[in-house]
Amino acid sequence: MKISKKWKIGLFLVCSIVLCKRYAYTIHAEETGPDSYTETSAVNIQKQDENNQPVSGADLQIIDQNNQVKEAWTIDGTTHETSLEPGTYTLHEQQAPTGYETSDDITFTVTAPQLENRTGLIGYQYSVVHGDWSYRVRTTNQDLADGKIVYCLNEHRTYPHDNTYTELDATSELFTQYIATNITNMQAFQENLKRVLYYGYGSDALGLQKTYNMSNLAFRRVTQVAVWYYTDGQITNIPDTPGSHGSYMIYHVLVDSDLAVPNSIQLKFYRTDDSYYQNLIGFVRYVPLTITMTDKQKITPVTPNVPTSPTVSHTIQPKDTYEQSTYGVQTGTSQSSVPYLFLSVIALLGFVAIIKQKESFD
């Protein structure tokens, strides 16, 4: 949260905001830009796996129909909120997370918000005991307590008093026509108003009322002054004296912070049918377009563990030596008798020759 350099975070005791001396000035946004901008629609991007569980670490891009990258980011497992002008876009996964396959592109179309605008609404001051007091609009068949909390524009005009209003989507043209402030950056102007209404009384998205122990009346007044800061160029004096606890701090949270606002918020402009009375401002929330991209886990091939056959070593015996089979009983190594028979014959022949030779001598 960014707080004005003139103030430090802490607890303060200040008085209730009193409409008193004021002066007019022109608000110029820090940024420069056109006097109008194209309305956008809320788009939410989600990344999940096949079990519908969030996936983080994917590098994603949104590409428009002219092949221009509108956004690029690494998703962190949460929903990515953005706002896009009407048109056709492609959600592209530039790189998948580790262990996942890259998803196919998703083409989607964004259309302008289609919100029902009502006519014949009644603007009134709603008050009950214990200081619960606010400006509201309602249909003719709604109870007073069920009216929608709104805030006044055109601070110099008369507060709504059972006069009729037409509900319109807040546009650049309406603000330019019906408010006195010189707006140099319409987009920043509308974002500032959204922040005031979203965190102010009636919505209180940050729980400021409980944090600073504010009454409904005091919190509503702070929010109204913050609205006028942007729409009417008026600063209302907030005396720094004991009174409503936390009023001053809340005021600066609303006008000086950079708190984010959901992209599903749409400002509503309530135009009076009688220029004697103030126009009013409020907001509604609509369901954003949600795009979900699913990543599939990579399948790693598994190599089967096939057992190998044992290696058999064959030894060739000498041809004159062999294992003699004895029907499964090993008895030893036997040698062939052929060479010995041959030698025996030779020896016998030699012996016969010797005998004959001896007989011849005799």
C-alpha positions as CSV (number, residue, x, y, z in Angstrom):
1,M,0.0,0.0,0.0
2,K,1.3,3.4,-0.9
3,I,0.5,6.2,1.5
4,S,1.1,9.9,0.9
5,K,4.6,11.0,1.9
6,K,3.0,13.6,4.3
7,W,1.6,10.9,6.5
8,K,2.9,7.8,8.3
9,I,1.0,4.7,9.1
10,G,-0.5,4.7,12.6
11,L,-3.5,5.5,14.6
12,F,-5.0,9.0,14.8
13,L,-7.8,10.6,16.6
14,V,-9.7,13.1,14.4
15,C,-13.1,14.6,14.4
16,S,-16.0,13.7,12.3
17,I,-15.8,15.1,8.8
18,V,-17.7,18.3,8.6
19,L,-18.8,20.0,5.5
20,C,-17.3,23.4,5.9
21,K,-14.9,25.7,4.2
22,R,-13.6,24.4,0.9
23,Y,-12.0,25.5,-2.3
24,A,-12.0,24.4,-5.9
25,Y,-9.1,23.1,-7.9
26,T,-8.4,21.1,-11.0
27,I,-7.2,17.5,-10.7
28,H,-4.6,16.4,-13.2
29,A,-3.7,12.7,-13.2
30,E,0.0,11.9,-12.9
31,E,-0.2,10.1,-16.2
32,T,-1.1,11.7,-19.4
33,G,-3.5,10.1,-21.9
34,P,-6.6,10.5,-24.0
35,D,-9.8,12.0,-22.8
36,S,-11.5,8.7,-23.3
37,Y,-10.7,5.0,-23.5
38,T,-12.2,1.8,-24.8
39,E,-14.3,-0.1,-22.3
40,T,-12.8,-3.5,-21.3
41,S,-14.2,-6.8,-20.0
42,A,-12.8,-8.9,-17.2
43,V,-11.0,-12.1,-18.2
44,N,-9.6,-14.7,-15.8
45,I,-6.9,-17.2,-16.9
46,Q,-6.5,-20.5,-15.0
47,K,-4.0,-23.3,-15.4
48,Q,-4.6,-26.8,-14.2
49,D,-3.7,-30.5,-14.6
50,E,-5.9,-33.4,-15.6
51,N,-7.0,-33.8,-12.0
52,N,-8.2,-30.2,-11.9
53,Q,-5.4,-29.2,-9.6
54,P,-3.7,-25.8,-10.1
55,V,-0.4,-25.8,-12.1
56,S,2.4,-23.3,-11.6
57,G,5.5,-22.4,-13.6
58,A,3.9,-22.2,-17.1
59,D,5.0,-19.3,-19.4
60,L,1.8,-18.0,-21.0
61,Q,0.9,-15.3,-23.5
62,I,-2.3,-13.6,-24.7
63,I,-2.0,-12.8,-28.4
64,D,-4.5,-10.5,-30.2
65,Q,-5.9,-11.0,-33.7
66,N,-3.0,-8.9,-35.2
67,N,-0.5,-11.4,-33.7
68,Q,0.6,-8.9,-31.1
69,V,1.5,-10.1,-27.6
70,K,-0.9,-8.3,-25.2
71,E,0.4,-9.9,-22.0
72,A,3.1,-12.4,-21.0
73,W,3.6,-13.9,-17.6
74,T,4.5,-17.0,-15.6
75,I,1.5,-18.4,-13.8
76,D,2.0,-19.1,-10.1
77,G,-0.9,-21.5,-9.5
78,T,-3.5,-18.7,-8.9
79,T,-6.0,-17.2,-11.2
80,H,-4.6,-14.5,-13.5
81,E,-7.0,-11.5,-13.7
82,T,-6.8,-9.2,-16.6
83,S,-9.1,-6.8,-18.6
84,L,-9.2,-7.0,-22.4
85,E,-10.9,-4.9,-25.1
86,P,-13.6,-6.6,-27.2
87,G,-12.0,-8.9,-29.8
88,T,-10.6,-12.3,-30.5
89,Y,-7.5,-13.5,-28.6
90,T,-5.3,-16.6,-28.4
91,L,-4.0,-18.1,-25.1
92,H,-0.6,-19.6,-25.9
93,E,1.6,-21.7,-23.7
94,Q,5.2,-20.7,-24.6
95,Q,6.8,-23.2,-22.2
96,A,5.2,-25.9,-20.1
97,P,6.2,-26.6,-16.5
98,T,8.7,-29.4,-15.9
99,G,7.0,-32.8,-16.3
100,Y,4.1,-31.5,-18.5
101,E,3.4,-31.4,-22.2
102,T,2.8,-28.1,-23.9
103,S,-1.0,-27.4,-24.3
104,D,-2.6,-26.5,-27.6
105,D,-3.6,-22.9,-28.1
106,I,-7.0,-21.7,-27.0
107,T,-8.8,-19.1,-29.0
108,F,-11.5,-17.0,-27.3
109,T,-13.7,-13.9,-27.9
110,V,-14.2,-11.0,-25.5
111,T,-17.4,-9.0,-25.8
112,A,-18.4,-5.8,-24.1
113,P,-20.1,-6.2,-20.7
114,Q,-23.8,-6.6,-21.2
115,L,-25.4,-5.2,-18.0
116,E,-29.0,-4.4,-17.6
117,N,-29.7,-0.7,-17.1
118,R,-32.8,0.3,-15.2
119,T,-35.0,3.3,-15.4
120,G,-37.4,5.0,-13.0
121,L,-35.1,4.4,-10.0
122,I,-35.8,6.5,-6.9
123,G,-33.0,8.3,-5.2
124,Y,-33.4,9.0,-1.5
125,Q,-31.7,9.5,1.9
126,Y,-31.8,6.4,4.0
127,S,-31.5,6.8,7.8
128,V,-32.2,4.8,10.9
129,V,-31.2,5.0,14.5
130,H,-27.6,4.9,15.6
131,G,-26.3,7.0,12.7
132,D,-26.8,4.5,9.9
133,W,-27.4,7.0,7.1
134,S,-26.7,6.9,3.4
135,Y,-27.8,7.8,-0.1
136,R,-29.5,5.0,-2.0
137,V,-31.4,4.1,-5.1
138,R,-34.2,1.6,-5.3
139,T,-37.0,0.4,-7.6
140,T,-40.6,1.3,-6.7
141,N,-41.3,-2.1,-5.3
142,Q,-38.2,-2.3,-3.1
143,D,-38.1,-1.6,0.6
144,L,-36.1,1.4,1.7
145,A,-33.5,-0.8,3.5
146,D,-32.9,-2.8,0.3
147,G,-31.8,0.1,-1.9
148,K,-28.3,0.2,-3.4
149,I,-25.8,2.4,-1.6
150,V,-24.5,5.2,-3.9
151,Y,-22.5,8.4,-3.7
152,C,-23.2,11.9,-4.8
153,L,-21.6,13.7,-7.7
154,N,-22.0,17.4,-8.4
155,E,-21.5,18.5,-4.8
156,H,-23.0,21.9,-5.4
157,R,-26.4,20.5,-6.3
158,T,-29.2,19.4,-4.0
159,Y,-29.0,15.9,-2.4
160,P,-31.4,13.3,-3.8
161,H,-34.9,13.5,-2.3
162,D,-37.2,10.9,-3.8
163,N,-36.5,12.1,-7.3
164,T,-36.1,9.6,-10.2
165,Y,-32.9,8.3,-11.9
166,T,-31.8,6.3,-14.9
167,E,-29.1,3.7,-14.4
168,L,-26.3,3.8,-17.0
169,D,-22.9,2.2,-17.6
170,A,-20.4,4.9,-16.6
171,T,-18.7,6.1,-19.7
172,S,-16.2,8.7,-20.6
173,E,-18.9,10.7,-22.3
174,L,-21.1,10.8,-19.2
175,F,-18.2,11.9,-16.9
176,T,-17.2,14.6,-19.4
177,Q,-20.7,15.9,-19.7
178,Y,-21.8,15.8,-16.0
179,I,-18.9,16.5,-13.8
180,A,-16.8,19.7,-13.4
181,T,-13.3,18.2,-13.0
182,N,-10.9,18.5,-15.9
183,I,-10.0,14.9,-16.5
184,T,-6.7,14.4,-18.4
185,N,-6.6,10.6,-18.0
186,M,-10.0,9.0,-18.1
187,Q,-8.8,5.5,-17.4
188,A,-6.9,6.5,-14.3
189,F,-9.9,8.6,-13.2
190,Q,-12.3,5.6,-13.4
191,E,-9.9,3.3,-11.7
192,N,-9.5,5.8,-8.8
193,L,-13.3,5.9,-8.4
194,K,-13.5,2.1,-8.4
195,R,-11.0,1.9,-5.7
196,V,-12.8,4.5,-3.5
197,L,-16.1,2.7,-3.9
198,Y,-14.7,-0.8,-3.5
199,Y,-12.8,-0.1,-0.3
200,G,-15.2,2.5,1.0
201,Y,-18.4,2.3,3.0
202,G,-21.0,-0.2,1.5
203,S,-18.3,-2.6,0.2
204,D,-15.4,-2.2,2.7
205,A,-13.3,-4.9,1.0
206,L,-10.3,-4.3,3.3
207,G,-12.3,-4.2,6.6
208,L,-11.4,-0.6,7.3
209,Q,-14.5,0.1,9.4
210,K,-13.6,-2.6,11.9
211,T,-9.9,-1.8,11.9
212,Y,-10.5,1.9,12.8
213,N,-13.7,1.3,14.8
214,M,-15.7,3.6,12.6
215,S,-19.5,4.2,12.8
216,N,-21.5,3.8,9.6
217,L,-22.1,7.5,9.5
218,A,-18.4,8.5,9.8
219,F,-17.2,5.8,7.3
220,R,-19.8,6.9,4.8
221,R,-18.8,10.5,5.1
222,V,-15.1,9.7,4.5
223,T,-16.0,7.7,1.4
224,Q,-18.2,10.6,0.1
225,V,-15.4,13.1,0.5
226,A,-13.0,10.8,-1.3
227,V,-15.5,10.5,-4.2
228,W,-15.7,14.3,-4.4
229,Y,-11.9,14.6,-4.4
230,Y,-12.0,13.0,-7.8
231,T,-15.3,14.1,-9.3
232,D,-15.7,17.6,-8.1
233,G,-12.2,18.9,-7.4
234,Q,-13.3,19.8,-3.9
235,I,-11.3,19.3,-0.7
236,T,-13.4,19.2,2.5
237,N,-11.6,20.3,5.6
238,I,-10.9,17.5,8.1
239,P,-9.9,19.0,11.4
240,D,-7.2,17.2,13.3
241,T,-9.1,17.1,16.6
242,P,-10.5,14.3,18.7
243,G,-13.6,12.8,17.3
244,S,-14.2,9.9,14.8
245,H,-11.4,7.5,15.2
246,G,-9.4,6.8,12.0
247,S,-11.3,9.1,9.6
248,Y,-8.2,10.8,8.4
249,M,-6.2,7.6,7.9
250,I,-9.1,6.0,5.9
251,Y,-9.4,9.1,3.7
252,H,-5.8,8.8,2.6
253,V,-6.1,5.1,2.1
254,L,-8.9,5.7,-0.3
255,V,-7.3,8.6,-2.3
256,D,-3.5,7.9,-1.9
257,S,-3.1,4.2,-2.1
258,D,-2.5,1.9,-5.1
259,L,-4.7,-0.9,-3.8
260,A,-5.8,-3.3,-6.6
261,V,-9.4,-3.5,-7.6
262,P,-11.1,-6.7,-9.1
263,N,-11.4,-6.5,-12.9
264,S,-15.1,-7.6,-12.6
265,I,-16.2,-4.2,-11.2
266,Q,-18.2,-1.9,-13.5
267,L,-19.1,1.7,-12.5
268,K,-22.7,2.7,-12.7
269,F,-23.8,6.3,-13.4
270,Y,-27.2,7.3,-12.0
271,R,-28.4,10.3,-14.0
272,T,-31.0,12.4,-12.5
273,D,-34.1,13.3,-14.4
274,D,-34.1,16.8,-12.7
275,S,-30.9,18.8,-13.0
276,Y,-31.7,20.4,-9.7
277,Y,-30.5,17.3,-7.9
278,Q,-27.2,15.5,-7.8
279,N,-26.2,12.7,-10.1
280,L,-25.0,9.6,-8.4
281,I,-22.3,7.0,-8.7
282,G,-22.1,3.3,-7.7
283,F,-20.8,0.0,-9.0
284,V,-21.8,-3.6,-9.8
285,R,-19.8,-6.8,-10.1
286,Y,-20.3,-9.1,-13.0
287,V,-19.0,-12.6,-13.8
288,P,-15.8,-12.4,-15.8
289,L,-15.0,-14.7,-18.7
290,T,-12.9,-17.6,-17.4
291,I,-10.4,-19.5,-19.7
292,T,-9.0,-22.7,-18.3
293,M,-6.0,-24.4,-19.9
294,T,-5.2,-28.0,-19.0
295,D,-1.7,-29.5,-19.1
296,K,-1.1,-33.2,-19.5
297,Q,1.7,-34.9,-17.7
298,K,4.5,-36.3,-19.8
299,I,4.5,-40.1,-20.1
300,T,8.0,-41.4,-19.8
301,P,8.5,-44.8,-21.7
302,V,9.4,-47.6,-19.4
303,T,12.0,-50.1,-20.7
304,P,10.9,-53.7,-19.7
305,N,13.4,-55.6,-17.6
306,V,13.9,-58.7,-19.8
307,P,16.1,-61.4,-18.2
308,T,19.1,-62.4,-20.4
309,S,19.9,-66.1,-21.3
310,P,23.0,-67.5,-19.5
311,T,26.1,-67.8,-21.6
312,V,27.1,-71.4,-22.4
313,S,30.7,-72.1,-23.0
314,H,31.5,-75.0,-25.4
315,T,34.9,-76.6,-25.1
316,I,36.0,-78.8,-28.0
317,Q,37.7,-81.9,-26.7
318,P,40.7,-83.3,-28.6
319,K,39.5,-85.9,-31.1
320,D,41.4,-88.6,-29.3
321,T,39.9,-87.7,-25.9
322,Y,36.3,-87.7,-24.8
323,E,34.1,-88.0,-21.9
324,Q,32.8,-91.5,-21.7
325,S,29.2,-91.7,-20.8
326,T,28.2,-94.1,-18.1
327,Y,24.5,-93.2,-18.1
328,G,24.9,-90.2,-16.0
329,V,27.7,-91.4,-13.8
330,Q,31.0,-89.7,-14.5
331,T,33.9,-92.2,-14.3
332,G,36.7,-90.3,-15.7
333,T,38.4,-89.5,-19.0
334,S,39.0,-92.3,-21.5
335,Q,41.4,-92.3,-24.5
336,S,40.9,-94.0,-27.8
337,S,42.7,-97.5,-28.1
338,V,43.4,-97.2,-31.9
339,P,46.9,-95.7,-31.6
340,Y,47.9,-98.4,-29.1
341,L,46.7,-101.2,-31.3
342,F,48.6,-99.9,-34.2
343,L,51.8,-99.7,-32.2
344,S,51.2,-103.2,-30.9
345,V,50.9,-104.6,-34.4
346,I,54.2,-102.8,-35.4
347,A,55.9,-104.2,-32.4
348,L,54.6,-107.7,-33.1
349,L,55.8,-107.5,-36.7
350,G,59.2,-106.4,-35.5
351,F,59.4,-109.2,-33.1
352,V,58.5,-111.8,-35.8
353,A,61.2,-110.3,-38.1
354,I,63.8,-110.6,-35.4
355,I,62.9,-114.3,-34.8
356,K,63.1,-115.1,-38.5
357,Q,66.4,-113.4,-38.8
358,K,67.7,-115.4,-35.9
359,E,66.6,-118.7,-37.5
360,S,68.4,-117.8,-40.7
361,F,71.6,-117.4,-38.8
362,D,71.2,-120.7,-37.2
